[in-house]
Amino acid sequence: MRLTRAALFLALAAGSARATDIYAHTHAGMFSPAVRGVPARVYVPNGKDHTVSEIDPATFRVMGTFPVDREPQHVVPSHDLKTLWVASDEGRQSLTPINPRTGLPGKPVPVADPYNLYFTPDGRYALVVAENEARLIFLTADSMRPAFEIAVPCRGVNHMDFSPDGEHLLAACEFSGDLVKVDLLARRVTGVMHAGGMPQDVRIAPDGSVYYVADMMANGVRVIDGSGDTPRKVGFIPTGKGTHGLYPSRDGTRLFISNRGEGTVSVLDFASRHLIARWTIPGGGSPDMGSVSADGKQLWLSGRYSDVVYVFDTRTGKVLRQIRVGRGPHGLTYFPQPGRYSLGHTGNYR
């Protein structure tokens, strides 16, 4: 059966919040019953060491590190918030499950080229982003077995976000500089926009009107209208060298933007689309992917080429800690976070 339940699911679950605040259910304290009793931890995939480090955010201490398959890219919360998945896309390519109640890994699930992982809004499918194979591989979420695939006419598909009604997604393709819109009900690509540059993370605005797309080569954020069959550029916001990751604040009013090439974080006001702050890592750094803490007071980002994790105070922009981890830390996740369910990546909740 095709994804005919998606629109109904979101209409019933989101109600009027859909039109006013996409992130209405992800504010501080709004935890799902599914994560009751789960200890707060930060899971860091160390791509060059083929390990995952586990940090206690209360003490900033690394509690332990365990091996996974080669080149772990992201640690991704499942739609039902019961499992964390480590996406390893080299060697024996796989998704390794982590039990967030114990912090222990399970048996890896073989999957082709899992650079990233998302979940359809209705929770029926896990969506493996096969970056090097130019396809989206859909697995049944309950069994993680192959269901169907959608080929994408671009190179380097990596990040995405979903339309307010859950029927479409907008994906970035970093190697060819394209943005691709996919119809999940029809299971096909509806349009491709050649943006140029090197598009990275994708996040939808709180009101659902536009998508923000980080562009690492253009050194800023593209503002994209995704309402038509083909994405359309409506604006561009210069932020800093190597613009990479996008993270809404816990109250849904600001967007934190990591500039990996210059060791800064830019802060965007969603309402005005203007930059309102710029945070600098003392001595420089390489802020990459991460998560906002559950209470919204901290932004945790991996230092991709610095082998550390940065912890920013979201009120002042001060770097509170630099925590030494393994080599090449990438898509870390802070778990649990507020939200009814996860759409994947390092913490895209609704």
C-alpha positions, 0 to 999 in steps of 0.5 A, spaced: 500 500 500 502 506 498 503 512 503 495 514 503 495 515 510 500 520 511 496 526 510 490 523 514 496 522 520 498 529 520 492 532 520 489 528 526 496 529 530 498 536 528 491 539 528 491 547 527 499 547 529 501 545 522 499 552 519 502 556 525 508 552 528 511 546 525 515 545 531 509 546 536 510 539 539 518 540 540 518 545 545 522 544 552 518 539 556 514 536 551 516 529 551 513 523 548 511 518 553 515 513 549 522 516 552 519 516 559 525 514 564 530 514 558 537 517 560 539 523 557 545 522 553 549 525 547 551 519 542 557 521 537 559 517 531 567 518 530 567 517 522 575 515 522 575 511 528 569 507 526 566 508 533 560 511 537 562 515 543 557 516 549 557 523 553 553 524 559 551 531 558 550 533 565 557 532 567 560 533 560 564 526 561 565 521 555 562 515 559 564 510 554 566 508 546 564 502 542 565 500 535 561 500 529 561 498 522 566 503 518 565 510 517 559 512 521 556 518 519 549 519 523 546 517 529 538 517 528 532 517 532 527 512 530 520 514 528 517 511 535 523 514 539 525 507 541 531 506 537 537 510 535 540 507 528 548 508 527 548 509 519 555 506 517 556 507 509 563 504 508 566 497 508 560 492 511 555 498 510 549 497 515 545 500 520 547 499 527 541 499 533 542 502 540 538 501 545 537 508 548 535 505 555 542 502 556 546 505 551 548 498 548 549 497 541 545 491 537 546 487 531 547 491 525 542 491 519 545 490 512 543 496 508 546 499 501 550 505 502 546 508 508 549 515 509 543 518 512 536 516 515 530 519 515 522 516 517 516 518 513 511 522 517 506 516 518 512 512 521 511 506 516 517 507 512 525 508 514 528 512 508 535 510 507 539 516 503 544 512 499 548 518 497 553 514 492 548 510 489 543 516 487 537 513 490 532 513 496 531 506 499 525 505 503 525 500 509 518 497 513 520 501 519 517 495 524 522 490 520 527 494 517 526 490 510 526 493 503 520 495 501 521 500 495 526 505 492 526 511 488 532 513 484 534 521 484 537 524 478 542 528 482 549 526 485 550 526 492 543 526 495 544 527 503 539 531 507 532 533 506 525 535 510 518 534 509 512 538 507 507 540 512 502 535 510 507 529 509 506 528 502 513 531 499 520 531 501 525 536 499 532 533 498 539 536 497 544 533 492 551 536 494 555 533 489 551 536 483 548 542 486 541 540 485 535 540 490 530 535 488 522 534 490 519 527 491 512 526 491 511 520 497 504 518 495 506 517 487 513 515 489 516 519 484 521 525 483 516 531 481 522 536 479 529 538 480 532 545 481 539 546 479 542 551 485 549 550 484 554 550 490 554 544 495 547 544 498 547 540 505 542 540 511 535 542 509 530 545 514 522 547 513 520 554 516 516 554 522 510 556 518 511 551 513 512 557 508 519 555 505 525 551 506 532 553 508 538 549 505 545 550 508 550 551 502 557 549 504 560 552 497 556 558 497 557 560 504 550 561 506 543 559 506 538 558 500 531 560 502 526 555 497 519 555 495 517 548 495 510 548 494 510 547 486 512 541 483 519 544 482 523 547 487 524 555 486 529 560 490 526 566 493 532 568 497 539 567 500 542 569 506 550 569 507 552 566 513 559 564 513 564 560 510 562 552 509 555 553 511 553 546 514 548 544 519 541 547 521 537 547 528 531 550 530 531 553 537 527 549 542 521 555 542 521 555 534 523 562 533 531 562 531 535 557 527 542 556 529 547 555 523 553 552 523 559 555 519 564 549 518 569 552 514 570 558 519 569 556 526 562 560 527 555 559 528 550 564 525 543 565 529 537 567 524 530 570 526 525 566 523 520 571 523 524 577 519 529 572 516 535 576 518 541 574 522 541 576 529 547 573 532 554 570 530 558 566 535 565 564 534 569 558 537 575 561 541 581 559 537 577 556 531 574 550 529 570 546 525 562 545 527 558 540 523 552 536 525 548 536 532 542 537 536 539 542 541 539 540 548 532 538 551 531 544 555 534 548 549 539 552 553 545 548 549 547 547 542 551 541 541 555 540 535 561 535 532 568 538 531 569 534 524 576 536 523 577 538 530 576 531 534 572 534 539 564 536 541 562 543 542 557 545 547 554 552 546 550 556 551 544 558 546 543 564 550 549 567 550 553 564 544 559 562 549 562 555 548 561 552 555 565 546 553 570 542 548 569 535 549 575 530 546 572 524 542 574 520 537 577 522 530 572 525 525 566 526 529 560 527 525 552 527 526 551 527 533 544 526 537 542 529 543 537 524 546 531 524 548 529 530 545 521 533 546 517 531 540 511 526 538 516 522 533 522 523 529 523 524 522 530 522 522 537 525 521 540 528 528 533 530 531 528 532 526 522 532 531 515 533 530 
